[in-house]
Amino acid sequence: MEKKLSKSNFIACEWHFDKATENHHGYEGVMESLAIAAREKEKLGESEQAEILNLLSNATSMYLSEEDINKPFKPLLTRSNLPFLTPDAFTQDALVFFEEILPVVDSMWLKARLADLLWLCKKKKNVDHAKIAVNAYISHSTDSGNFHKDISDCFNRAIILCRQVGYKDGSKEIKNKLYTSFQKDYPDCPSMCRLLAQLLLLNELDIKSNCRVNIVNRLITLGQKLSESGDYLGSIDYFDLAEKEQKNEDESEGLNCLLFIADSNEKQGDIRSSDSQGV
């Protein structure tokens, strides 16, 4: 008798994540897509397939958190009608199932989640699970149109995993992808380069000193451009990130950033004062 949780039953579900949704809603979108598919299977009397889809929906009903690298998943608090799960809630049967279907999962969101859960939850660690998770996490585009928090968190998690398992090829690919994207201009998303720089400057990524200097210089340049355009709050974010990095390398340069921050704060204060007088 065939197991309910089997690769053949998963394939029979014919679930595929809508690309248009995928680029905008991250793991919450995946969770909802699987839950909707499960309800449709229930209506059709396909209870085994519905059970599989509900299990996978539960697996994606957690968000990535940076608070504790050993506990990277937290419940999605926005969905009070769903059970709040943590990785230790999954049975051994569920983990065996996740490992069985991993090669045929075509959604990178789901593949990354299942591989990461296997890496975290299986007593006998398999480095390949961590590497599969990394490759799936960093498959997402780093264009400004879809670089929402979930994708930033995916890259952050991938960086941590690479460091944990010594995955040098993965770390190199992350550096190249993020640094290439950081060199581009994003007029539709002024904060994009700052978000990329935050990832590049993580200690775990171990960027070379000359690259760190280039990143900081570009942050300052972009901060000045934002200030010149009147986006003083945006410029402060750039100067603040540059200052935090520079004070570890060159205290005098860090002081220059503090002066830029003070200037932007003063100009932003002038705007608030002008607005209040006009009311």
C-alpha positions in Angstrom: 0.0 0.0 0.0 1.4 3.4 -1.0 2.2 5.9 1.6 0.0 9.0 1.8 3.1 11.2 2.0 4.9 10.2 -1.2 6.6 11.7 -4.2 4.0 10.3 -6.6 1.1 11.8 -4.6 2.9 15.2 -4.5 3.5 15.1 -8.3 -0.2 14.2 -8.7 -1.1 17.5 -6.8 0.2 19.4 -9.9 0.9 22.4 -7.7 3.0 25.2 -9.2 3.5 28.6 -7.8 2.3 31.5 -9.9 5.4 33.5 -11.0 3.5 36.8 -10.9 2.6 36.2 -7.2 6.0 34.8 -6.4 7.8 38.0 -7.2 5.7 40.1 -4.7 4.5 38.2 -1.7 7.3 35.8 -0.7 6.6 33.0 1.7 3.2 34.3 2.7 2.2 34.1 -1.0 3.5 30.5 -1.2 1.7 29.5 2.0 -1.6 31.0 0.7 -1.2 29.3 -2.7 -0.7 25.9 -1.1 -3.6 26.4 1.3 -5.9 27.4 -1.6 -4.8 24.4 -3.6 -5.4 22.1 -0.6 -9.0 23.4 -0.2 -9.6 22.8 -3.9 -8.4 19.2 -3.5 -10.7 18.7 -0.5 -13.7 19.8 -2.6 -12.7 17.2 -5.2 -12.4 14.5 -2.6 -8.6 14.2 -3.0 -8.0 14.0 0.7 -4.4 12.6 0.5 -3.3 15.4 -1.9 -5.0 17.9 0.3 -3.1 16.6 3.3 0.2 17.0 1.4 -0.6 20.5 0.3 -1.6 21.5 3.8 1.6 20.1 5.2 3.6 22.1 2.7 1.6 25.2 3.5 2.4 24.7 7.1 6.1 24.3 6.2 6.0 27.8 4.5 4.0 29.4 7.3 7.1 30.8 9.0 9.2 33.8 8.2 13.0 34.1 8.2 14.4 35.8 11.3 17.9 37.1 11.9 17.5 37.1 15.7 19.1 33.6 16.2 21.0 31.8 13.4 20.2 28.5 15.0 16.4 29.3 15.1 16.0 31.1 11.7 12.2 30.5 11.4 9.4 32.3 13.3 5.6 31.9 12.9 3.8 34.3 10.5 1.9 36.3 13.1 -0.3 37.9 10.5 -2.3 34.7 10.0 -4.1 34.1 13.3 -6.4 31.5 11.7 -3.5 29.2 10.9 -1.5 27.1 13.4 1.8 28.7 14.4 4.4 26.1 13.7 8.1 25.9 14.4 10.6 23.5 12.8 10.5 21.0 15.6 6.8 20.4 15.0 7.5 18.3 11.9 7.5 14.5 12.3 10.1 12.2 11.0 7.6 11.0 8.4 7.2 14.6 7.2 11.0 15.1 7.0 11.4 11.8 5.0 8.7 13.1 2.7 10.4 16.5 2.3 13.7 14.8 1.4 11.9 12.5 -1.1 10.2 15.4 -3.0 13.1 17.8 -2.9 14.4 16.9 -6.3 11.1 17.5 -8.1 10.0 20.7 -6.3 10.2 23.5 -9.0 9.4 26.5 -6.8 12.6 27.9 -5.4 10.8 29.3 -2.4 9.5 25.9 -1.4 12.7 24.1 -2.3 14.7 26.4 -0.1 12.3 26.0 2.8 12.3 22.2 2.6 16.0 21.9 2.3 16.6 24.3 5.2 14.2 22.4 7.4 16.0 19.2 6.6 19.3 20.8 7.4 17.9 22.1 10.7 15.8 19.2 11.8 17.5 16.0 10.8 19.7 14.6 13.5 22.2 13.3 10.9 23.3 16.4 9.1 23.6 16.4 5.3 25.7 19.3 4.0 24.0 18.9 0.6 20.7 20.1 2.2 22.3 23.3 3.3 23.8 23.8 -0.2 20.5 23.1 -1.9 18.9 25.7 0.4 21.6 28.3 -0.5 21.3 27.8 -4.2 17.5 28.1 -4.0 17.6 31.1 -1.8 19.9 33.0 -4.1 18.1 32.1 -7.3 15.8 35.0 -6.7 16.2 38.2 -8.8 17.9 41.1 -7.2 16.1 43.7 -9.3 14.4 46.5 -7.5 11.0 45.5 -8.7 10.9 42.5 -6.4 13.6 43.0 -3.8 11.2 42.9 -0.9 12.1 41.9 2.6 11.6 38.2 2.0 14.2 38.1 -0.7 16.7 40.2 1.4 16.1 37.7 4.2 16.7 34.8 1.8 20.1 36.2 0.9 20.9 36.8 4.5 20.1 33.2 5.4 22.1 31.9 2.5 25.1 33.9 3.7 24.8 32.4 7.2 24.5 28.8 5.7 27.5 29.3 3.5 29.5 30.3 6.6 28.2 27.4 8.7 29.1 24.7 6.2 32.1 26.3 4.4 30.3 26.6 1.1 32.9 28.8 -0.7 31.3 28.5 -4.1 28.0 29.6 -2.8 29.5 32.5 -0.9 31.4 33.6 -4.0 28.2 33.5 -6.1 26.4 35.6 -3.5 29.2 38.2 -3.4 29.3 38.4 -7.2 25.5 38.7 -7.6 25.0 41.3 -4.9 28.1 43.4 -5.9 27.0 43.4 -9.6 23.6 44.6 -8.6 25.0 47.1 -6.2 26.9 48.8 -9.1 23.7 49.5 -10.9 21.4 52.6 -10.5 17.8 52.2 -9.3 15.9 55.5 -9.9 12.6 53.8 -9.1 13.9 52.5 -5.7 16.3 54.9 -3.9 16.9 52.5 -1.0 17.9 49.5 -3.2 21.7 50.0 -3.1 21.5 50.5 0.7 19.7 47.2 1.1 22.3 45.4 -1.1 25.2 47.1 0.8 23.8 45.9 4.1 24.1 42.3 2.9 27.5 42.8 1.3 28.9 44.3 4.5 27.8 41.4 6.7 30.9 40.0 8.5 29.9 36.5 7.5 30.4 37.4 3.8 34.0 38.5 4.4 34.3 41.0 1.6 37.8 42.1 0.8 38.9 45.5 2.2 39.2 47.2 -1.2 35.6 46.1 -2.1 34.4 47.4 1.3 36.1 50.8 0.5 34.4 50.9 -2.9 31.0 50.1 -1.3 31.4 52.8 1.4 32.4 55.4 -1.2 29.4 54.6 -3.4 27.1 54.8 -0.3 28.4 58.3 0.4 28.0 59.3 -3.3 24.5 58.0 -3.4 23.7 59.7 -0.1 24.9 63.0 -1.4 22.8 62.6 -4.6 19.7 61.9 -2.4 20.5 65.0 -0.3 20.9 67.2 -3.4 17.5 65.9 -4.7 15.8 66.8 -1.4 15.5 63.3 0.0 17.2 64.0 3.3 15.8 61.1 5.2 17.0 58.7 2.4 20.4 60.3 2.4 20.7 59.9 6.2 20.2 56.1 5.8 23.1 55.9 3.3 25.4 58.1 5.4 24.6 56.2 8.6 25.5 52.8 7.0 28.7 54.3 5.6 29.6 55.8 8.9 29.1 52.5 10.8 31.5 50.8 8.4 34.0 53.6 8.3 34.4 54.0 12.1 35.8 50.4 12.1 38.4 51.3 9.5 39.1 55.0 9.5 37.7 57.2 12.3 38.3 60.5 10.5 36.3 59.3 7.5 33.5 58.2 9.8 33.4 61.8 11.3 32.8 63.1 7.7 29.8 60.9 7.4 28.5 62.2 10.8 28.8 65.8 9.4 26.8 64.7 6.3 24.2 63.2 8.6 24.0 66.4 10.7 23.6 68.5 7.5 20.8 66.3 6.2 19.1 66.4 9.6 19.2 70.2 9.6 17.8 70.4 6.2 15.0 67.9 7.0 14.3 70.0 10.1 14.0 73.1 8.0 11.4 71.4 5.8 9.4 70.3 8.9 9.5 73.8 10.3 8.4 75.3 7.0 5.5 72.8 6.7 4.3 73.6 10.3 4.4 77.3 9.6 2.3 76.8 6.5 -0.5 75.0 8.3 
